Amino acid sequence: MDFFAFQSGLMLLVFFGLLLVKGFAFVTALMFSAEAYEAAGKLTKVAWCAILGLGFATQLILPGPLGILNLAFTIAAFVYLADVRPALKGLTRR
């Protein structure tokens, strides 16, 4: 097996994995109300949707999942999923 073929396949997997994470974060950010963001003491819904939407678009437009912008938006998506989303879900439980 060629090393470069393996590396290309791995980078393609990383690309689609990060695209999936960013897309999931963006879609879930759209599902919560603006009041929930304020009640949780987080950035506004518009801010999170803009950050996550730009991250998703950047992942599609810029080549390579390991560029500096893609890494910054990936970190933002993971922060949303690890901190903001659980706080929002905690507010909306019945």
Rosetta constraint file for C-alpha pairs under 8 A:
AtomPair CA 1 CA 5 HARMONIC 7.50 0.50
AtomPair CA 1 CA 6 HARMONIC 7.47 0.50
AtomPair CA 2 CA 6 HARMONIC 6.45 0.50
AtomPair CA 3 CA 7 HARMONIC 6.16 0.50
AtomPair CA 4 CA 8 HARMONIC 6.01 0.50
AtomPair CA 5 CA 9 HARMONIC 6.13 0.50
AtomPair CA 6 CA 10 HARMONIC 6.10 0.50
AtomPair CA 7 CA 11 HARMONIC 6.14 0.50
AtomPair CA 8 CA 12 HARMONIC 6.16 0.50
AtomPair CA 9 CA 13 HARMONIC 6.26 0.50
AtomPair CA 10 CA 14 HARMONIC 6.23 0.50
AtomPair CA 11 CA 15 HARMONIC 6.02 0.50
AtomPair CA 11 CA 64 HARMONIC 7.67 0.50
AtomPair CA 11 CA 65 HARMONIC 7.46 0.50
AtomPair CA 12 CA 16 HARMONIC 6.28 0.50
AtomPair CA 13 CA 17 HARMONIC 5.97 0.50
AtomPair CA 14 CA 18 HARMONIC 6.06 0.50
AtomPair CA 14 CA 65 HARMONIC 6.90 0.50
AtomPair CA 15 CA 19 HARMONIC 6.11 0.50
AtomPair CA 15 CA 59 HARMONIC 7.81 0.50
AtomPair CA 15 CA 64 HARMONIC 7.06 0.50
AtomPair CA 15 CA 65 HARMONIC 5.21 0.50
AtomPair CA 16 CA 20 HARMONIC 6.05 0.50
AtomPair CA 17 CA 21 HARMONIC 6.32 0.50
AtomPair CA 18 CA 22 HARMONIC 6.09 0.50
AtomPair CA 18 CA 59 HARMONIC 7.91 0.50
AtomPair CA 18 CA 65 HARMONIC 7.49 0.50
AtomPair CA 18 CA 74 HARMONIC 7.13 0.50
AtomPair CA 19 CA 23 HARMONIC 5.97 0.50
AtomPair CA 19 CA 56 HARMONIC 6.56 0.50
AtomPair CA 19 CA 59 HARMONIC 6.36 0.50
AtomPair CA 19 CA 60 HARMONIC 7.65 0.50
AtomPair CA 20 CA 24 HARMONIC 6.02 0.50
AtomPair CA 21 CA 25 HARMONIC 6.17 0.50
AtomPair CA 21 CA 77 HARMONIC 7.27 0.50
AtomPair CA 22 CA 26 HARMONIC 6.09 0.50
AtomPair CA 22 CA 52 HARMONIC 6.64 0.50
AtomPair CA 22 CA 55 HARMONIC 6.77 0.50
AtomPair CA 22 CA 56 HARMONIC 5.49 0.50
AtomPair CA 22 CA 74 HARMONIC 6.97 0.50
AtomPair CA 22 CA 77 HARMONIC 5.83 0.50
AtomPair CA 23 CA 27 HARMONIC 6.15 0.50
AtomPair CA 23 CA 52 HARMONIC 7.96 0.50
AtomPair CA 23 CA 56 HARMONIC 6.07 0.50
AtomPair CA 24 CA 28 HARMONIC 6.14 0.50
AtomPair CA 25 CA 29 HARMONIC 6.06 0.50
AtomPair CA 25 CA 52 HARMONIC 6.85 0.50
AtomPair CA 25 CA 77 HARMONIC 6.07 0.50
AtomPair CA 25 CA 80 HARMONIC 7.02 0.50
AtomPair CA 25 CA 81 HARMONIC 6.45 0.50
AtomPair CA 26 CA 30 HARMONIC 6.49 0.50
AtomPair CA 26 CA 49 HARMONIC 6.26 0.50
AtomPair CA 26 CA 52 HARMONIC 5.18 0.50
AtomPair CA 26 CA 53 HARMONIC 5.97 0.50
AtomPair CA 26 CA 56 HARMONIC 7.61 0.50
AtomPair CA 27 CA 31 HARMONIC 6.70 0.50
AtomPair CA 28 CA 32 HARMONIC 7.12 0.50
AtomPair CA 28 CA 85 HARMONIC 7.91 0.50
AtomPair CA 29 CA 45 HARMONIC 7.20 0.50
AtomPair CA 29 CA 48 HARMONIC 6.92 0.50
AtomPair CA 29 CA 49 HARMONIC 6.10 0.50
AtomPair CA 29 CA 85 HARMONIC 7.65 0.50
AtomPair CA 30 CA 45 HARMONIC 7.66 0.50
AtomPair CA 30 CA 49 HARMONIC 6.66 0.50
AtomPair CA 32 CA 36 HARMONIC 6.60 0.50
AtomPair CA 32 CA 37 HARMONIC 7.73 0.50
AtomPair CA 32 CA 45 HARMONIC 7.96 0.50
AtomPair CA 32 CA 88 HARMONIC 7.33 0.50
AtomPair CA 33 CA 37 HARMONIC 7.02 0.50
AtomPair CA 33 CA 45 HARMONIC 7.43 0.50
AtomPair CA 34 CA 38 HARMONIC 6.68 0.50
AtomPair CA 34 CA 44 HARMONIC 6.68 0.50
AtomPair CA 34 CA 45 HARMONIC 5.24 0.50
AtomPair CA 34 CA 46 HARMONIC 7.93 0.50
AtomPair CA 35 CA 39 HARMONIC 6.08 0.50
AtomPair CA 36 CA 40 HARMONIC 6.08 0.50
AtomPair CA 36 CA 88 HARMONIC 6.13 0.50
AtomPair CA 36 CA 91 HARMONIC 6.96 0.50
AtomPair CA 36 CA 92 HARMONIC 7.80 0.50
AtomPair CA 37 CA 41 HARMONIC 6.33 0.50
AtomPair CA 37 CA 42 HARMONIC 5.50 0.50
AtomPair CA 37 CA 43 HARMONIC 6.62 0.50
AtomPair CA 37 CA 44 HARMONIC 5.71 0.50
AtomPair CA 37 CA 45 HARMONIC 6.10 0.50
AtomPair CA 37 CA 88 HARMONIC 6.72 0.50
AtomPair CA 38 CA 42 HARMONIC 6.15 0.50
AtomPair CA 38 CA 43 HARMONIC 7.34 0.50
AtomPair CA 38 CA 44 HARMONIC 6.48 0.50
AtomPair CA 39 CA 91 HARMONIC 7.97 0.50
AtomPair CA 40 CA 87 HARMONIC 6.13 0.50
AtomPair CA 40 CA 88 HARMONIC 6.38 0.50
AtomPair CA 40 CA 91 HARMONIC 7.38 0.50
AtomPair CA 42 CA 84 HARMONIC 6.88 0.50
AtomPair CA 43 CA 47 HARMONIC 6.25 0.50
AtomPair CA 43 CA 48 HARMONIC 6.59 0.50
AtomPair CA 44 CA 48 HARMONIC 6.39 0.50
AtomPair CA 45 CA 49 HARMONIC 5.97 0.50
AtomPair CA 46 CA 50 HARMONIC 5.99 0.50
AtomPair CA 47 CA 51 HARMONIC 6.14 0.50
AtomPair CA 48 CA 52 HARMONIC 6.00 0.50
AtomPair CA 48 CA 80 HARMONIC 8.00 0.50
AtomPair CA 49 CA 53 HARMONIC 5.68 0.50
AtomPair CA 50 CA 54 HARMONIC 5.92 0.50
AtomPair CA 51 CA 55 HARMONIC 6.14 0.50
AtomPair CA 51 CA 73 HARMONIC 7.37 0.50
AtomPair CA 51 CA 76 HARMONIC 7.51 0.50
AtomPair CA 52 CA 56 HARMONIC 6.17 0.50
AtomPair CA 52 CA 73 HARMONIC 7.13 0.50
AtomPair CA 52 CA 76 HARMONIC 7.34 0.50
AtomPair CA 52 CA 77 HARMONIC 6.36 0.50
AtomPair CA 53 CA 57 HARMONIC 6.20 0.50
AtomPair CA 54 CA 58 HARMONIC 5.89 0.50
AtomPair CA 54 CA 73 HARMONIC 7.88 0.50
AtomPair CA 55 CA 59 HARMONIC 6.15 0.50
AtomPair CA 55 CA 70 HARMONIC 6.84 0.50
AtomPair CA 55 CA 73 HARMONIC 4.85 0.50
AtomPair CA 55 CA 74 HARMONIC 7.13 0.50
AtomPair CA 55 CA 77 HARMONIC 7.88 0.50
AtomPair CA 56 CA 60 HARMONIC 6.54 0.50
AtomPair CA 57 CA 61 HARMONIC 6.14 0.50
AtomPair CA 58 CA 62 HARMONIC 5.68 0.50
AtomPair CA 58 CA 69 HARMONIC 7.46 0.50
AtomPair CA 58 CA 70 HARMONIC 6.59 0.50
AtomPair CA 59 CA 63 HARMONIC 7.55 0.50
AtomPair CA 59 CA 65 HARMONIC 6.77 0.50
AtomPair CA 59 CA 70 HARMONIC 6.08 0.50
AtomPair CA 62 CA 67 HARMONIC 7.97 0.50
AtomPair CA 62 CA 70 HARMONIC 7.98 0.50
AtomPair CA 63 CA 67 HARMONIC 7.91 0.50
AtomPair CA 65 CA 70 HARMONIC 5.96 0.50
AtomPair CA 65 CA 71 HARMONIC 7.40 0.50
AtomPair CA 66 CA 70 HARMONIC 6.16 0.50
AtomPair CA 66 CA 71 HARMONIC 6.01 0.50
AtomPair CA 67 CA 71 HARMONIC 6.11 0.50
AtomPair CA 68 CA 72 HARMONIC 6.20 0.50
AtomPair CA 69 CA 73 HARMONIC 6.20 0.50
AtomPair CA 70 CA 74 HARMONIC 5.94 0.50
AtomPair CA 71 CA 75 HARMONIC 6.20 0.50
AtomPair CA 72 CA 76 HARMONIC 6.35 0.50
AtomPair CA 73 CA 77 HARMONIC 6.15 0.50
AtomPair CA 74 CA 78 HARMONIC 6.25 0.50
AtomPair CA 75 CA 79 HARMONIC 6.10 0.50
AtomPair CA 76 CA 80 HARMONIC 6.18 0.50
AtomPair CA 77 CA 81 HARMONIC 6.21 0.50
AtomPair CA 78 CA 82 HARMONIC 5.90 0.50
AtomPair CA 79 CA 83 HARMONIC 5.64 0.50
AtomPair CA 79 CA 84 HARMONIC 7.07 0.50
AtomPair CA 80 CA 84 HARMONIC 4.78 0.50
AtomPair CA 80 CA 85 HARMONIC 5.91 0.50
AtomPair CA 81 CA 85 HARMONIC 5.26 0.50
AtomPair CA 81 CA 86 HARMONIC 7.24 0.50
AtomPair CA 82 CA 86 HARMONIC 6.75 0.50
AtomPair CA 83 CA 87 HARMONIC 6.49 0.50
AtomPair CA 84 CA 88 HARMONIC 6.20 0.50
AtomPair CA 85 CA 89 HARMONIC 6.05 0.50
AtomPair CA 86 CA 90 HARMONIC 6.02 0.50
AtomPair CA 87 CA 91 HARMONIC 6.52 0.50
AtomPair CA 88 CA 92 HARMONIC 6.50 0.50
AtomPair CA 89 CA 93 HARMONIC 6.23 0.50
